[in-house]
Amino acid sequence: MNQPRTGSATYGGYRTRTVELDGSGPCLVLVHGFADSADTWNGVLAELAELGRSALAVDLPGFGDADLLQPGPVFPQLDRFLAGLVAEQTRYGDVILVGNSLGALASLRAADHGLPVRGVVAIGQPALGDNRLLRAFLATRTTLLVRILSLPLLAPAVLRRWLVAQAVQIFVYADRRAADPAVSARFADFITVRGGHGWVVRQARLLAAEVEDCYQFDQICCPLFVVHGAQDRVIPVNAAEALHSHVPHSDLVVMPTWGHCPQLDDPAGVARIVVDFADGCRSTQDRVG
């Protein structure tokens, strides 16, 4: 079985860590969500390796081991990053973007900006719908979640990490009893280091303000597969339903046992639906529109 290999690359001026898998079919570019990293796709990559498929997971700017985000709006920076990535990868063949949460938004923006992608799989995308998470970060009154993320560095490190790990298990997984302690620790390490300086909350609020009208539905011409977990405690299912209704040529599936990050709940299931979508996509010369 082919094993994923870790390396580094620069896309759109941002240096990042890459986890790459050689194989057949279009390159499945796996794009993680807020406060996450390429490591979130480890289970999916293992499944794709078994299937002999080509894939690439990356750390988005500002997360994991990638370069930090610059001051100012976030989405234009992610746009430059993905534009550079797609331009590089399409030199070797077709590209399908598979994004979770923030990564889904970035992937959808890539599609509506006309990047030459063969298709997009948007998992747990946060725009549209009755989004309690966005309201929490935009609210004038500080919510409990924002207070946890804003704990000062003076608070005991053990307490900060424990609180964040508990929140991760509740909000990221469909069933917190199945949460991987290593994954919770990874999120907690990232969030407590930057959250103690207020970075996480500032970036989340900036992104929340940018989400409205963050893409133009009528410009999404490539095949689109909208995926949502019925057990998602972060983003309501109606966000996926609204996206599907705005893009008539899209397909929608709501998985009953998945949460906000199904790549952690069910990596085999995610790999299966992504491969099925890739195999069913038209070629880049035969897009919708």
C-alpha positions in Angstrom: 0.0 0.0 0.0 1.2 3.5 -0.9 2.0 5.6 2.2 1.3 9.3 2.5 4.4 11.4 2.5 4.9 14.7 4.3 6.6 17.6 2.7 6.3 21.4 2.2 5.3 23.7 -0.6 4.5 27.4 -1.3 1.2 28.3 -2.8 0.1 31.9 -3.4 3.1 33.2 -1.3 2.3 31.0 1.8 4.5 28.2 2.8 2.7 25.2 4.1 3.0 21.6 5.1 1.7 19.0 2.7 0.7 15.4 3.1 0.6 13.8 -0.3 -0.6 10.4 -1.6 0.2 9.1 -5.1 -2.5 7.1 -6.9 -5.1 7.1 -9.6 -7.9 9.5 -10.5 -8.1 13.2 -10.0 -6.1 14.7 -7.1 -8.4 14.9 -4.1 -7.3 18.1 -2.3 -8.4 17.9 1.3 -8.9 21.3 3.0 -9.5 21.5 6.8 -11.6 23.8 8.9 -10.9 26.5 11.4 -8.3 25.8 14.1 -7.6 22.4 12.5 -4.8 21.1 10.3 -4.0 18.6 7.6 -3.8 16.0 10.3 -7.6 15.9 10.5 -7.5 13.9 7.2 -5.1 11.2 8.4 -7.8 8.5 8.6 -9.3 9.5 5.2 -5.8 9.4 3.7 -5.3 5.9 5.0 -8.5 4.8 3.4 -7.6 6.5 0.1 -4.2 4.8 0.2 -6.0 1.4 0.4 -8.1 2.4 -2.6 -5.0 3.6 -4.6 -6.3 7.1 -5.0 -4.3 10.4 -5.4 -4.7 13.0 -2.7 -3.2 16.0 -1.1 -3.9 17.5 2.4 -2.5 20.9 3.3 -2.4 23.2 6.3 -4.3 26.4 5.5 -2.5 29.7 6.1 -2.7 30.6 9.8 -3.1 27.0 10.9 -1.0 23.9 11.5 2.6 24.5 10.3 1.6 26.9 7.6 2.7 30.6 7.4 0.7 33.0 9.6 -2.1 35.0 8.1 -1.4 38.6 7.5 -3.5 41.4 9.1 -6.7 42.2 7.3 -9.5 40.1 5.6 -9.0 36.4 5.7 -10.8 35.0 2.7 -8.8 36.9 0.1 -5.7 35.3 1.6 -7.2 31.8 1.5 -8.2 32.6 -2.1 -4.6 33.3 -3.1 -3.4 30.2 -1.4 -5.9 27.9 -3.1 -5.5 29.6 -6.5 -1.7 28.9 -6.3 -2.4 25.3 -5.1 -4.9 24.6 -7.9 -2.6 26.1 -10.5 0.2 23.9 -9.5 -1.8 20.7 -9.1 -3.7 21.0 -12.4 -0.4 20.9 -14.2 -0.5 17.1 -13.5 -4.2 16.4 -13.9 -7.7 17.2 -12.6 -8.3 18.5 -9.1 -11.3 18.0 -6.8 -11.5 20.1 -3.7 -12.8 18.5 -0.6 -13.4 21.0 2.2 -14.7 20.8 5.7 -16.3 23.8 7.5 -13.9 26.8 6.7 -12.3 24.6 4.1 -15.6 24.1 2.5 -16.1 27.8 2.2 -12.7 28.3 0.8 -13.3 25.5 -1.8 -16.7 27.0 -2.8 -15.0 30.4 -3.3 -12.4 28.7 -5.5 -15.2 27.3 -7.6 -17.1 30.6 -7.9 -13.9 32.4 -8.8 -13.6 30.1 -11.8 -10.6 28.1 -10.8 -10.2 25.0 -13.0 -11.5 22.4 -10.5 -13.3 19.3 -11.6 -15.6 19.4 -8.7 -16.2 20.4 -5.0 -17.3 18.4 -2.0 -18.5 20.8 0.7 -18.7 19.2 4.1 -20.4 21.1 7.0 -20.1 24.5 5.2 -21.0 27.3 7.6 -22.6 29.9 5.4 -26.4 30.3 5.1 -29.0 28.8 7.4 -29.6 29.7 11.1 -25.9 29.7 12.2 -25.7 29.8 16.0 -21.9 29.7 15.9 -21.6 32.8 13.7 -24.1 34.6 15.9 -22.0 33.7 19.0 -18.9 35.4 17.6 -20.7 38.4 16.3 -22.8 39.0 19.4 -22.1 42.1 21.5 -22.6 40.0 24.6 -19.8 37.5 25.2 -21.0 33.9 25.1 -19.7 31.0 27.1 -17.8 29.5 24.1 -16.1 32.9 23.4 -15.2 33.2 27.1 -13.5 29.8 27.1 -11.5 30.6 24.0 -10.6 34.0 25.5 -9.2 32.7 28.7 -6.1 34.7 29.6 -2.6 33.2 29.8 -2.8 33.8 33.5 -5.4 31.0 33.7 -3.8 27.7 34.5 -2.6 26.0 31.3 -4.1 22.7 32.4 -7.5 24.2 33.0 -7.4 26.0 29.6 -6.4 22.8 27.7 -9.0 20.7 29.6 -11.9 23.1 28.8 -11.0 23.4 25.2 -10.6 19.6 24.9 -14.1 19.1 26.3 -15.5 21.7 23.9 -13.8 19.9 21.0 -15.3 16.6 22.0 -18.8 18.1 22.2 -18.8 20.2 19.1 -16.5 18.3 16.7 -17.6 14.8 17.1 -21.1 13.2 16.6 -20.5 11.2 19.7 -18.1 12.6 22.2 -17.6 9.1 23.7 -15.8 8.2 20.4 -13.5 11.2 20.5 -9.8 10.5 20.0 -7.9 12.0 22.9 -5.0 12.8 20.6 -7.2 14.8 18.3 -8.7 16.7 21.3 -5.2 17.4 22.5 -4.1 18.7 19.1 -7.0 21.2 19.0 -6.4 22.2 22.6 -2.7 22.8 22.1 -3.4 25.0 19.1 -6.3 27.0 20.5 -4.9 27.5 24.0 -1.5 28.8 22.7 -3.1 31.3 20.3 -6.4 31.7 22.1 -4.6 32.9 25.2 -3.5 36.0 23.2 -7.1 36.4 21.8 -6.0 35.4 18.3 -8.5 32.6 17.9 -11.5 34.8 18.9 -10.3 37.7 16.7 -9.9 35.5 13.7 -13.2 33.8 14.3 -15.0 37.1 14.6 -13.3 38.4 11.5 -14.3 35.3 9.5 -17.9 35.4 10.9 -18.2 38.9 9.5 -16.8 37.9 6.1 -19.0 34.8 5.7 -22.1 36.8 4.6 -22.1 37.0 0.8 -18.8 35.2 0.7 -19.5 33.5 -2.7 -21.8 33.9 -5.7 -23.9 30.8 -6.2 -24.5 31.4 -9.9 -20.8 31.3 -10.5 -20.4 27.7 -9.2 -20.4 25.8 -12.5 -18.5 22.7 -11.6 -20.2 19.6 -10.0 -20.9 20.2 -6.3 -21.7 17.6 -3.6 -23.1 19.1 -0.4 -22.5 16.9 2.6 -23.7 17.5 6.1 -23.9 15.5 9.4 -27.3 15.3 11.1 -25.4 15.3 14.4 -23.5 18.5 13.6 -23.8 20.7 16.7 -21.9 23.6 15.1 -23.6 24.2 11.8 -27.4 23.4 11.3 -28.4 21.2 8.5 -30.5 24.0 7.0 -27.2 25.6 5.9 -26.5 22.6 3.6 -30.1 22.6 2.4 -29.9 26.3 1.5 -26.7 25.9 -0.4 -28.2 23.0 -2.3 -31.2 25.0 -3.2 -29.1 27.9 -4.5 -27.0 25.6 -6.7 -29.5 23.6 -8.8 -27.0 21.2 -10.3 -25.7 20.2 -6.8 -26.3 17.0 -4.9 -27.1 16.8 -1.2 -26.7 14.1 1.3 -27.3 14.3 5.1 -25.6 11.5 7.0 -27.5 10.5 10.1 -24.5 9.5 12.3 -22.0 12.2 11.3 -21.1 15.4 13.2 -19.3 18.5 12.2 -16.0 16.8 11.2 -17.1 13.4 9.7 -13.5 12.8 8.6 -13.0 12.0 12.3 -16.3 10.2 12.9 -16.1 7.9 9.9 -13.0 8.3 7.7 -13.9 5.2 5.6 -17.4 6.6 4.9 -15.9 10.0 3.9 -13.4 8.4 1.6 -16.1 6.3 0.0 -18.4 9.1 -0.9 -15.5 11.3 -2.1 -14.2 8.6 -4.4 -17.8 7.9 -5.7 -18.2 11.6 -6.4 -14.8 11.8 -8.1 -15.6 8.9 -10.3 -19.0 10.3 -11.3 -17.7 13.8 -12.1 -17.5 15.1 -15.7 -14.1 15.9 -17.1 -12.9 19.5 -16.8 -13.9 20.0 -20.5 -17.5 19.2 -19.8 -18.5 21.4 -16.8 -22.0 22.5 -16.1 -22.9 25.9 -17.4 
